[in-house]
Amino acid sequence: MPQLQSIIKVNQNFQVTIPAIIRKKYNIDGGDLIEASATEQGILLKPKLLLDKLPEVELSEKGKKMLRESLNDIRKGCLSGPYNNTDDLLANLKK
């Protein structure tokens, strides 16, 4: 498989823009998490989920959709809690 390569510029705030062709290939959206690692060859950037999917777990299409929706809610700040106990959690769910 041919490698996708681009030369990109580091701006004054030490930020880089990932080229669209690479973002699309790896389904990277604004607000996604990226892991940066130092390797022998240089800097490696890898898309990450908040919880890496276990290799033996295969999500159904419905499960994948639910996960995407949940991650989008987290990115938007649509969260509640933390809760001190399950009663507080259940009370919030009933609102």
VEXBAVEX-833969 format. One record per residue (C-alpha): residue number from 1; x, y, z. Coordinates in nm, 4 decimals. Example, Ala and Ser with C-alpha at 12.3 -4.5 7.8 and 13.67 -1.06 7.14 Angstrom:
2
PT,1,1.2300,-0.4500,0.7800
PT,2,1.3670,-0.1060,0.7140
***
This chain:
95
PT,1,0.0000,0.0000,0.0000
PT,2,0.1509,0.3382,-0.0947
PT,3,0.2204,0.5769,0.1913
PT,4,0.0476,0.9122,0.2100
PT,5,0.3050,1.1805,0.2814
PT,6,0.2815,1.5561,0.3073
PT,7,0.5094,1.8344,0.4182
PT,8,0.3294,2.0476,0.6734
PT,9,0.4243,2.3668,0.8531
PT,10,0.4380,2.4140,1.2302
PT,11,0.2689,2.7445,1.3168
PT,12,0.3762,2.9910,1.5878
PT,13,0.1674,2.8065,1.8488
PT,14,0.3412,2.4767,1.7595
PT,15,0.0259,2.3454,1.5905
PT,16,0.0109,2.1563,1.2628
PT,17,-0.2752,2.0951,1.0199
PT,18,-0.3231,1.7338,0.9157
PT,19,-0.3854,1.7296,0.5383
PT,20,-0.7449,1.6538,0.4337
PT,21,-0.6537,1.3359,0.2438
PT,22,-0.4988,1.1891,0.5615
PT,23,-0.7833,1.3140,0.7878
PT,24,-1.0374,1.1480,0.5585
PT,25,-0.8436,0.8208,0.5351
PT,26,-0.8296,0.7911,0.9156
PT,27,-1.1703,0.9536,0.9826
PT,28,-1.0243,1.2332,1.1975
PT,29,-1.2593,1.5167,1.2924
PT,30,-1.2024,1.8408,1.4817
PT,31,-1.1844,1.7705,1.8542
PT,32,-1.0637,1.4106,1.8096
PT,33,-0.7780,1.2850,2.0234
PT,34,-0.4390,1.2126,1.8649
PT,35,-0.1535,1.0321,2.0407
PT,36,0.1926,1.1750,1.9686
PT,37,0.4923,0.9444,2.0169
PT,38,0.8655,0.9923,1.9655
PT,39,1.0082,0.7057,1.7563
PT,40,1.3457,0.6262,1.6008
PT,41,1.2146,0.7609,1.2675
PT,42,1.0565,1.0783,1.4122
PT,43,0.7144,1.1793,1.5410
PT,44,0.4275,0.9311,1.5078
PT,45,0.0688,1.0599,1.5312
PT,46,-0.2071,0.8031,1.5920
PT,47,-0.5828,0.8656,1.6189
PT,48,-0.7140,0.7539,1.9590
PT,49,-1.0520,0.6881,2.1148
PT,50,-1.1210,0.7748,2.4766
PT,51,-1.1446,0.4005,2.5298
PT,52,-0.9486,0.1958,2.2810
PT,53,-1.1686,-0.0778,2.1370
PT,54,-1.0670,-0.4233,2.2539
PT,55,-0.9375,-0.6360,1.9645
PT,56,-1.1779,-0.9222,2.0409
PT,57,-1.4849,-0.6934,2.0507
PT,58,-1.6713,-0.6404,1.7248
PT,59,-1.9404,-0.3738,1.7374
PT,60,-2.2574,-0.4012,1.5320
PT,61,-2.3491,-0.1092,1.3064
PT,62,-2.5951,0.0045,1.5745
PT,63,-2.3205,-0.0207,1.8380
PT,64,-2.0784,0.1798,1.6208
PT,65,-2.3448,0.4480,1.5715
PT,66,-2.4114,0.4626,1.9467
PT,67,-2.0372,0.4935,2.0180
PT,68,-1.9986,0.7757,1.7624
PT,69,-2.2973,0.9594,1.9132
PT,70,-2.1572,0.9171,2.2647
PT,71,-1.8135,1.0458,2.1645
PT,72,-1.9744,1.3436,1.9885
PT,73,-2.1731,1.4201,2.3063
PT,74,-1.8498,1.4093,2.5082
PT,75,-1.6780,1.6468,2.2610
PT,76,-1.9732,1.8882,2.2915
PT,77,-1.9565,1.8775,2.6716
PT,78,-2.2954,1.7068,2.7078
PT,79,-2.1975,1.5333,3.0307
PT,80,-2.3301,1.5091,3.3824
PT,81,-2.1789,1.3922,3.7074
PT,82,-1.9609,1.2766,3.8659
PT,83,-2.1967,1.1194,4.1161
PT,84,-2.1228,1.0208,4.4742
PT,85,-2.3581,0.7237,4.4621
PT,86,-2.6026,0.5388,4.2386
PT,87,-2.9048,0.7117,4.3956
PT,88,-2.7762,1.0497,4.2725
PT,89,-2.7140,0.9031,3.9277
PT,90,-3.0627,0.7519,3.9079
PT,91,-3.2214,1.0760,4.0298
PT,92,-3.0460,1.2639,3.7476
PT,93,-3.1603,1.0092,3.4888
PT,94,-3.5243,1.0562,3.5960
PT,95,-3.5116,1.4341,3.5343
***
